[in-house]
Amino acid sequence: MAYDSNNIFAKILRGEIPCQRVYEDNQVLAFHDINPKAPIHVLVIPKGAYNSFMDFTIRASFEEIAAFFQAVTKIAEDLKFGDNGFRLVINNGPDSGQEVPHLHVHLIGGKRLGGMA
Ligand code: AMP
């Protein structure tokens, strides 16, 4: 599937629409989800044009993949979930309910989340 450069996260990356940024480096941006499912709900996205987890892990370099997941860990540390933990969710494709066709990791926590729906 071709990357749609008009998706909402591409617009956030270009600064065309605002976000509540929590972290940024040269490869990664993280911001609060506009419709949080828990007290803490942050989205982490690569700056590269990847439409899904599968697209990213197939096409990105090992360096990009490592930098992305190391940034997720750093952001989780900064959010201070501590020993209570947190949930990582990556939706991939229509059956998962992926709404935005730009890879994003949901970092969710701040309360007991219960079982997966
Ligand atoms: P997914 O269903 O995995 O594609 O998740 C997309 C997420 O993006 C949802 O949790 C939305 O609430 C969130 N979202 C959509 N638009 C924005 C936005 N402008 N800023 C922050 N989060 C957004």
Residues whose N, C-alpha, C, O or C-beta is under 5 A from the ligand:
A	BS01	AMP	I8 H32 D33 I34 N35 N91 G97 Q98 E99 V100
